[in-house]
Amino acid sequence: MRTDLLSDPVDGLDEALAAVDAFDRVLVAGLLRPQPAQADGLTAITDAVAGTPLAARVAEAAEKTAAGAAGEEHFIALAAARTALMGSVHDALVSRIGDVTGRPHAEATAPAAGGDGPAANVLAAARAWLCDIARAGWQGIDHELVAGAAPVVSAMLPDPLLRRQAALLDGFAAELAASCPGATLERIPVRRWADLWSRALLLTLPGATGAATGAVTSTATGRLLPLGVDVQEHATAVQAQVHAVFEPADGTAPRLVRAAVSAPKPDTVVGAGLWQLLRPRMSLLAAVSEGRSMELDAMPVTDEGDLVWDDERARAGEPADPFATARVILSTAADPVTAPLDRHPVRIAVPVLVEGYAVEREDDGPTVFAVAGHRLAVDTDRVPAAGPLTPETVAASGACVGLLRWDAGAFVLQPLAVETTVRKKTAAVHAGAWAGGTTDKTGVRAEKAATDSVAVLRERAGRLLRK
């Protein structure tokens, strides 16, 4: 890895983000009757896309918005400009990561064309609600306005093709509802809400589904070599995403893929107990825990490298050490493409191997890997409690397989597994080591506590149903 490149400035990055931030501040007070101070934000985003195919539409949209006469098409143009700027930031960062890793990049294919379809009226209703939200601004939201999303979400949910839009709209509305009334907010998540608003608005356009993640374009037959597991937990849901190298049976070049499994959960199930909810849904978790590869037979896969997992199309293979995979094959595996509407810095999570570093860590301070004279921050806050990997283990390591991310203006490493020395022997510790079950005392206790919690909840639910 060329770690020296991670700290070098990326041309144009700060300017693009400054234009996005300027526009995001306009959304705080709303677009219904913009004040003179908001004109600077509209000018910034107009100037940022000057010379691009969006230039004329965005200039018109900014002018209409500044005059308080903007319509739906103008809000769409502004959302498209903001999304394009964030996409350019994503592309610049991914290009820099490509220079760092030296890995090839998979070829992108054109997204499938889409028409209005039978859901056109529902999507139009979603657009109307999102435009009303933009007019009011984050300071102008109230419960009545936010509640307008409920019937739209209810109409979307029955259609599998609209499930992603429905989930996004529902989650966005829930965040806004929890913050009402906006006029009393002391702190507003300006960029986050602008991200959600612009993405939700563009996903209501005809053909947008083809430009977003999720379309299966081929099948995968060959060997899957897991690298590690990223666990994402919410109070009512959990997801485990396995990052892996796929070696096609036809002998073509290996590539990076992902396989995810998610499940709803009660908020009392935490830590190692999460695996009980996920384990029955994906056999791959057992293979990760056992350190094995998997043989795939025509497993559906998207252009973005996401396997649509089906246990019927997979069987356990030979033992496979993630560190051996990272050292031998990872450098030749092609990075997946990113769907057009998914191009955002927060989506960056690139598997890398880092070794030969010195660890710098102050008491209760951040962990840093010093590699070849350059410092790489380590995000140990992302290490899940559902496994044996801990910040202390990371600090005592000598090699790390992790996800390279970009956060708060800098590259950071999220550890998935580390090699450390135990009793003068090298031992690997994985975040997903308990995914398929464990004999580790800590893990066993955590799973038992989760089992007891689930049993109590089921008993109470049964009692309520009987009544």
C-alpha positions as CSV (number, residue, x, y, z in Angstrom):
1,M,0.0,0.0,0.0
2,R,1.1,3.5,-0.8
3,T,0.1,4.9,2.5
4,D,1.9,8.2,1.8
5,L,-0.9,9.0,-0.7
6,L,-3.6,8.8,2.0
7,S,-2.5,12.1,3.5
8,D,-1.9,14.0,0.3
9,P,-4.6,16.6,-0.6
10,V,-7.1,15.6,-3.3
11,D,-7.5,18.3,-6.0
12,G,-10.9,20.0,-5.9
13,L,-12.2,18.1,-2.9
14,D,-12.5,21.0,-0.5
15,E,-14.1,23.3,-3.1
16,A,-16.7,20.7,-4.0
17,L,-17.6,20.1,-0.3
18,A,-17.7,23.8,0.3
19,A,-20.3,24.3,-2.4
20,V,-22.3,21.4,-1.0
21,D,-22.2,22.9,2.5
22,A,-23.2,26.3,1.2
23,F,-26.3,24.8,-0.5
24,D,-27.1,22.7,2.6
25,R,-27.3,25.8,4.7
26,V,-30.0,27.1,2.3
27,L,-32.2,24.1,3.2
28,V,-32.0,24.9,6.9
29,A,-34.3,28.0,6.5
30,G,-36.2,26.5,3.5
31,L,-36.7,27.4,-0.2
32,L,-40.2,29.0,0.0
33,R,-39.1,32.6,0.7
34,P,-35.3,32.6,0.6
35,Q,-33.5,35.4,2.4
36,P,-30.7,37.4,0.8
37,A,-28.2,35.4,2.8
38,Q,-29.3,32.2,1.2
39,A,-28.5,33.5,-2.3
40,D,-24.8,32.8,-1.6
41,G,-25.6,29.1,-1.2
42,L,-27.5,29.0,-4.5
43,T,-24.8,30.8,-6.3
44,A,-22.2,28.4,-4.9
45,I,-23.8,25.3,-6.2
46,T,-24.5,27.0,-9.6
47,D,-20.9,28.0,-10.0
48,A,-19.7,24.5,-8.9
49,V,-21.6,22.8,-11.9
50,A,-20.8,25.5,-14.4
51,G,-19.5,24.0,-17.6
52,T,-21.3,20.7,-17.0
53,P,-24.5,19.4,-18.6
54,L,-26.4,20.5,-15.5
55,A,-25.3,24.1,-15.8
56,A,-28.3,25.7,-17.5
57,R,-30.9,23.8,-15.5
58,V,-29.2,24.5,-12.2
59,A,-28.8,28.2,-13.1
60,E,-32.5,28.5,-13.9
61,A,-33.4,26.6,-10.7
62,A,-31.3,28.8,-8.6
63,E,-32.8,32.0,-10.1
64,K,-36.3,30.7,-9.6
65,T,-35.6,29.6,-6.1
66,A,-34.0,33.0,-5.1
67,A,-37.2,34.7,-6.4
68,G,-39.4,32.3,-4.4
69,A,-41.0,30.9,-7.5
70,A,-39.3,27.5,-7.7
71,G,-41.3,24.4,-8.7
72,E,-40.8,20.7,-8.5
73,E,-38.5,20.6,-11.5
74,H,-36.2,23.3,-10.0
75,F,-35.9,21.4,-6.7
76,I,-35.0,18.3,-8.7
77,A,-32.3,20.2,-10.6
78,L,-30.8,21.4,-7.3
79,A,-30.8,17.9,-5.8
80,A,-29.2,16.6,-8.9
81,A,-26.4,19.2,-8.7
82,R,-25.8,18.4,-5.1
83,T,-25.7,14.6,-5.8
84,A,-23.3,15.2,-8.7
85,L,-20.9,17.1,-6.5
86,M,-21.0,14.4,-3.8
87,G,-20.5,11.9,-6.6
88,S,-17.4,13.8,-7.8
89,V,-16.0,13.7,-4.3
90,H,-16.6,9.9,-4.1
91,D,-15.0,9.4,-7.5
92,A,-11.9,11.4,-6.5
93,L,-11.5,9.5,-3.2
94,V,-12.0,6.1,-4.9
95,S,-9.4,7.1,-7.5
96,R,-7.0,8.0,-4.8
97,I,-7.6,4.7,-3.0
98,G,-6.9,3.0,-6.4
99,D,-3.5,4.7,-6.4
100,V,-2.9,3.5,-2.9
101,T,-3.8,-0.1,-3.4
102,G,-2.8,-0.5,-7.0
103,R,-5.7,-2.8,-7.7
104,P,-7.7,-2.9,-10.9
105,H,-11.2,-1.5,-11.1
106,A,-14.2,-3.4,-12.6
107,E,-15.8,-2.0,-15.7
108,A,-19.1,-0.2,-15.2
109,T,-22.2,-1.1,-17.3
110,A,-25.0,1.3,-18.3
111,P,-27.9,1.1,-15.9
112,A,-31.1,-0.4,-17.2
113,A,-33.6,2.0,-18.7
114,G,-36.9,2.4,-16.8
115,G,-40.3,4.0,-17.6
116,D,-43.0,5.6,-15.5
117,G,-44.5,2.2,-14.6
118,P,-47.6,1.6,-12.6
119,A,-46.1,3.4,-9.5
120,A,-45.8,6.8,-11.2
121,N,-48.6,8.3,-9.2
122,V,-47.1,7.1,-5.9
123,L,-43.6,8.4,-6.8
124,A,-45.2,11.7,-7.8
125,A,-46.8,11.9,-4.3
126,A,-43.4,11.3,-2.7
127,R,-41.9,14.0,-4.8
128,A,-44.6,16.5,-3.8
129,W,-44.0,15.7,-0.1
130,L,-40.2,16.1,-0.4
131,C,-40.7,19.4,-2.2
132,D,-43.0,20.6,0.6
133,I,-40.2,19.7,3.1
134,A,-37.7,21.7,1.1
135,R,-39.9,24.7,1.0
136,A,-40.4,24.6,4.8
137,G,-36.7,23.9,5.6
138,W,-35.5,22.0,8.6
139,Q,-36.4,24.9,10.9
140,G,-40.0,24.9,9.5
141,I,-40.9,21.3,9.9
142,D,-43.9,20.3,12.1
143,H,-45.7,17.1,12.9
144,E,-48.5,17.8,10.4
145,L,-46.1,18.4,7.5
146,V,-43.9,15.3,8.3
147,A,-47.0,13.1,8.8
148,G,-47.7,13.6,5.0
149,A,-45.1,10.9,4.3
150,A,-47.1,8.1,6.0
151,P,-49.7,7.4,3.3
152,V,-47.0,7.6,0.6
153,V,-44.9,5.0,2.4
154,S,-47.9,2.8,3.0
155,A,-48.7,2.9,-0.8
156,M,-45.0,2.1,-1.7
157,L,-44.4,-0.9,0.6
158,P,-46.6,-3.5,-1.2
159,D,-44.5,-3.0,-4.3
160,P,-41.1,-4.9,-4.1
161,L,-39.6,-2.5,-6.6
162,L,-40.3,0.5,-4.4
163,R,-39.2,-1.1,-1.1
164,R,-35.9,0.8,-1.1
165,Q,-37.6,4.1,-1.7
166,A,-40.2,3.3,1.0
167,A,-37.6,2.5,3.6
168,L,-35.6,5.6,2.8
169,L,-38.7,7.8,3.0
170,D,-39.9,6.2,6.1
171,G,-36.6,6.5,7.9
172,F,-36.2,10.1,6.8
173,A,-39.7,11.0,8.0
174,A,-39.1,9.3,11.3
175,E,-35.9,11.4,11.9
176,L,-37.8,14.6,11.1
177,A,-40.8,13.6,13.3
178,A,-38.4,13.0,16.2
179,S,-37.1,16.5,15.8
180,C,-40.3,18.4,15.5
181,P,-40.9,21.3,15.8
182,G,-37.9,22.4,13.8
183,A,-38.0,25.9,15.1
184,T,-36.8,24.7,18.5
185,L,-33.9,22.6,17.3
186,E,-30.6,23.6,18.9
187,R,-28.5,21.4,16.5
188,I,-29.5,20.3,13.0
189,P,-27.8,17.4,11.2
190,V,-27.4,19.6,8.1
191,R,-25.5,17.4,5.8
192,R,-27.2,14.2,6.8
193,W,-30.7,15.5,6.1
194,A,-29.6,17.1,2.9
195,D,-28.1,13.8,1.9
196,L,-31.4,12.0,2.6
197,W,-33.6,14.6,1.0
198,S,-31.6,14.8,-2.3
199,R,-31.3,11.0,-2.6
200,A,-35.0,10.4,-1.8
201,L,-36.0,13.0,-4.3
202,L,-33.9,11.6,-7.2
203,L,-35.1,8.1,-6.5
204,T,-38.6,9.1,-7.2
205,L,-37.7,9.9,-10.8
206,P,-38.6,7.5,-13.7
207,G,-35.7,5.2,-14.3
208,A,-33.9,6.0,-11.1
209,T,-34.3,2.4,-9.8
210,G,-32.0,1.2,-12.6
211,A,-29.3,3.7,-11.5
212,A,-29.4,2.5,-7.9
213,T,-27.9,-0.6,-6.2
214,G,-29.9,-3.8,-6.4
215,A,-30.3,-4.9,-10.0
216,V,-29.0,-8.5,-10.5
217,T,-27.0,-8.6,-13.8
218,S,-25.2,-12.0,-13.6
219,T,-24.4,-15.1,-11.6
220,A,-21.3,-16.1,-9.8
221,T,-19.8,-19.7,-9.9
222,G,-16.5,-20.3,-8.2
223,R,-14.8,-20.0,-4.9
224,L,-15.6,-17.4,-2.2
225,L,-12.8,-16.4,0.2
226,P,-14.1,-14.4,3.1
227,L,-12.0,-11.5,4.4
228,G,-14.1,-10.2,7.3
229,V,-17.5,-9.1,8.6
230,D,-18.8,-5.6,9.1
231,V,-21.6,-5.5,11.7
232,Q,-24.1,-2.6,11.5
233,E,-26.5,-2.4,14.4
234,H,-29.6,-0.3,15.1
235,A,-32.0,-0.4,18.0
236,T,-34.5,-2.4,15.9
237,A,-32.4,-4.0,13.2
238,V,-29.0,-5.6,12.6
239,Q,-27.0,-6.3,9.5
240,A,-23.8,-8.3,8.9
241,Q,-21.9,-7.7,5.7
242,V,-19.3,-10.2,4.7
243,H,-16.5,-8.8,2.5
244,A,-14.8,-11.4,0.4
245,V,-12.7,-12.2,-2.7
246,F,-14.4,-14.2,-5.4
247,E,-12.4,-16.5,-7.7
248,P,-14.5,-17.4,-10.8
249,A,-14.5,-21.1,-11.8
250,D,-13.7,-20.1,-15.4
251,G,-10.3,-18.8,-14.4
252,T,-11.0,-15.1,-15.0
253,A,-9.6,-12.5,-12.7
254,P,-10.8,-12.5,-9.1
255,R,-12.9,-9.6,-7.8
256,L,-14.1,-8.2,-4.5
257,V,-17.7,-9.0,-3.5
258,R,-20.0,-8.5,-0.6
259,A,-22.8,-10.6,0.9
260,A,-25.2,-9.1,3.5
261,V,-27.8,-10.5,5.8
262,S,-30.1,-8.5,8.0
263,A,-32.9,-9.1,10.6
264,P,-35.2,-7.2,12.8
265,K,-34.4,-7.3,16.5
266,P,-35.6,-6.2,19.9
267,D,-33.5,-3.6,21.5
268,T,-32.6,-5.9,24.4
269,V,-30.6,-8.3,22.1
270,V,-27.1,-6.9,21.7
271,G,-23.5,-8.1,21.5
272,A,-22.9,-11.7,20.6
273,G,-26.7,-12.4,20.8
274,L,-27.1,-10.7,17.4
275,W,-25.7,-13.7,15.7
276,Q,-28.7,-15.8,16.8
277,L,-30.9,-13.6,14.7
278,L,-28.6,-13.7,11.6
279,R,-27.2,-17.2,11.7
280,P,-30.3,-19.0,10.4
281,R,-30.5,-16.7,7.4
282,M,-27.1,-17.2,5.9
283,S,-24.8,-20.3,5.9
284,L,-21.8,-18.0,5.0
285,L,-21.6,-16.9,8.6
286,A,-20.7,-20.4,9.7
287,A,-18.0,-20.5,7.1
288,V,-16.6,-17.2,8.3
289,S,-16.5,-18.4,11.9
290,E,-14.8,-21.7,10.9
291,G,-12.3,-20.1,8.6
292,R,-13.5,-21.8,5.4
293,S,-14.1,-20.8,1.8
294,M,-17.5,-21.5,0.1
295,E,-18.2,-22.9,-3.3
296,L,-20.8,-20.9,-5.2
297,D,-23.0,-22.2,-8.0
298,A,-24.8,-19.6,-10.1
299,M,-25.2,-17.2,-7.1
300,P,-27.0,-14.0,-8.3
301,V,-24.7,-11.0,-8.2
302,T,-25.1,-7.3,-9.0
303,D,-22.7,-5.1,-11.0
304,E,-21.8,-3.5,-7.7
305,G,-20.5,-6.9,-6.4
306,D,-23.3,-7.6,-4.0
307,L,-24.2,-11.3,-3.8
308,V,-28.0,-12.0,-3.5
309,W,-27.4,-14.8,-1.1
310,D,-29.1,-18.1,-1.5
311,D,-28.0,-21.0,0.7
312,E,-29.2,-23.5,-1.9
313,R,-26.4,-22.2,-4.2
314,A,-23.5,-22.4,-1.8
315,R,-21.7,-25.2,0.1
316,A,-18.8,-25.1,2.5
317,G,-15.3,-25.4,1.0
318,E,-11.7,-25.9,2.1
319,P,-10.1,-24.0,5.0
320,A,-9.2,-20.5,4.0
321,D,-7.2,-18.0,6.1
322,P,-8.3,-14.4,5.5
323,F,-4.8,-13.2,6.0
324,A,-3.4,-15.6,3.4
325,T,-6.2,-14.5,1.1
326,A,-5.3,-10.8,1.7
327,R,-1.5,-11.4,1.1
328,V,-1.8,-13.6,-2.0
329,I,-5.0,-12.6,-3.9
330,L,-6.3,-9.3,-2.6
331,S,-3.8,-7.2,-4.5
332,T,-5.1,-8.6,-7.8
333,A,-8.8,-8.6,-7.1
334,A,-10.8,-6.0,-9.0
335,D,-12.7,-3.4,-6.9
336,P,-16.4,-3.3,-7.7
337,V,-18.1,-0.4,-9.5
338,T,-20.5,1.9,-7.6
339,A,-24.1,2.5,-8.9
340,P,-24.5,6.2,-10.2
341,L,-26.9,7.3,-7.4
342,D,-24.8,5.5,-4.7
343,R,-21.7,7.6,-5.4
344,H,-21.2,9.2,-2.0
345,P,-18.2,9.3,0.3
346,V,-20.0,7.5,3.1
347,R,-20.4,4.5,0.8
348,I,-16.6,4.0,0.6
349,A,-15.5,0.8,2.4
350,V,-12.5,-0.8,0.6
351,P,-10.9,-4.0,2.0
352,V,-7.1,-3.6,2.5
353,L,-4.2,-5.3,4.2
354,V,-1.9,-3.2,6.4
355,E,1.1,-4.7,8.1
356,G,4.5,-3.7,9.3
357,Y,3.2,-0.8,11.3
358,A,3.8,0.6,14.7
359,V,0.9,1.4,16.9
360,E,0.5,4.8,18.6
361,R,-2.2,5.0,21.2
362,E,-2.6,7.4,24.2
363,D,-4.8,6.6,27.2
364,D,-8.4,6.8,26.0
365,G,-7.2,8.4,22.8
366,P,-7.5,7.3,19.2
367,T,-5.4,4.5,17.8
368,V,-3.0,5.3,14.9
369,F,-1.0,3.0,12.7
370,A,2.4,4.4,11.7
371,V,3.2,2.8,8.4
372,A,6.4,3.7,6.5
373,G,6.6,7.1,8.3
374,H,2.9,7.9,7.6
375,R,0.1,7.9,10.1
376,L,-3.3,6.2,9.4
377,A,-6.1,6.7,11.9
378,V,-7.9,3.5,13.1
379,D,-11.6,3.7,13.8
380,T,-11.9,1.3,16.7
381,D,-15.4,2.6,17.5
382,R,-16.7,0.6,14.5
383,V,-15.4,-2.7,16.0
384,P,-18.6,-4.6,17.0
385,A,-19.2,-5.9,20.5
386,A,-20.5,-9.1,18.8
387,G,-17.0,-10.6,18.5
388,P,-13.6,-11.0,20.3
389,L,-11.9,-8.2,18.5
390,T,-11.4,-5.2,20.9
391,P,-9.5,-1.9,20.7
392,E,-6.9,-3.4,23.0
393,T,-6.3,-6.3,20.6
394,V,-6.0,-3.9,17.7
395,A,-3.4,-1.8,19.6
396,A,-1.4,-5.0,20.2
397,S,-1.5,-6.1,16.6
398,G,1.1,-6.3,13.8
399,A,-1.1,-6.9,10.8
400,C,-4.7,-5.9,10.0
401,V,-7.3,-6.6,7.4
402,G,-9.7,-3.8,7.4
403,L,-12.0,-1.4,5.5
404,L,-10.5,1.8,4.3
405,R,-13.1,4.6,4.8
406,W,-13.3,8.3,4.5
407,D,-14.7,10.2,7.5
408,A,-14.5,13.7,8.8
409,G,-12.2,14.8,6.0
410,A,-9.6,12.0,6.3
411,F,-9.0,8.4,5.5
412,V,-9.5,6.0,8.4
413,L,-9.2,2.2,8.8
414,Q,-11.9,0.0,10.3
415,P,-10.4,-3.2,11.5
416,L,-12.1,-6.5,10.5
417,A,-9.3,-8.8,11.8
418,V,-5.8,-8.5,13.2
419,E,-2.8,-10.7,13.8
420,T,-1.3,-10.4,17.2
421,T,1.2,-12.4,19.4
422,V,-0.2,-14.7,22.0
423,R,2.3,-16.8,24.0
424,K,5.0,-16.1,21.5
425,K,2.8,-17.4,18.7
426,T,1.0,-15.4,15.9
427,A,-2.8,-15.6,16.4
428,A,-5.6,-14.0,14.3
429,V,-8.5,-12.3,16.0
430,H,-11.6,-11.7,13.8
431,A,-14.6,-9.4,14.4
432,G,-16.8,-12.2,13.0
433,A,-15.2,-15.1,14.8
434,W,-18.5,-15.8,16.8
435,A,-20.7,-15.5,13.7
436,G,-21.3,-19.3,13.4
437,G,-21.1,-20.0,17.1
438,T,-18.4,-20.0,19.7
439,T,-16.9,-21.8,22.7
440,D,-15.4,-18.6,23.9
441,K,-16.6,-18.0,27.5
442,T,-17.5,-14.4,26.9
443,G,-19.3,-15.2,23.7
444,V,-21.2,-18.1,25.3
445,R,-22.4,-15.9,28.2
446,A,-23.5,-13.1,25.9
447,E,-25.5,-15.6,23.7
448,K,-27.1,-17.1,26.7
449,A,-28.2,-13.7,28.0
450,A,-29.6,-12.9,24.5
451,T,-31.4,-16.3,24.5
452,D,-33.0,-15.6,27.8
453,S,-34.1,-12.1,26.6
454,V,-35.7,-13.5,23.5
455,A,-37.4,-16.3,25.4
456,V,-39.0,-13.7,27.8
457,L,-40.1,-11.5,24.9
458,R,-41.7,-14.5,23.1
459,E,-43.5,-15.6,26.3
460,R,-44.9,-12.1,26.8
461,A,-45.9,-11.8,23.1
462,G,-47.7,-15.2,23.4
463,R,-49.5,-14.1,26.5
464,L,-50.7,-10.9,24.8
465,L,-51.9,-12.8,21.7
466,R,-53.8,-15.3,24.0
467,K,-55.5,-12.4,25.6
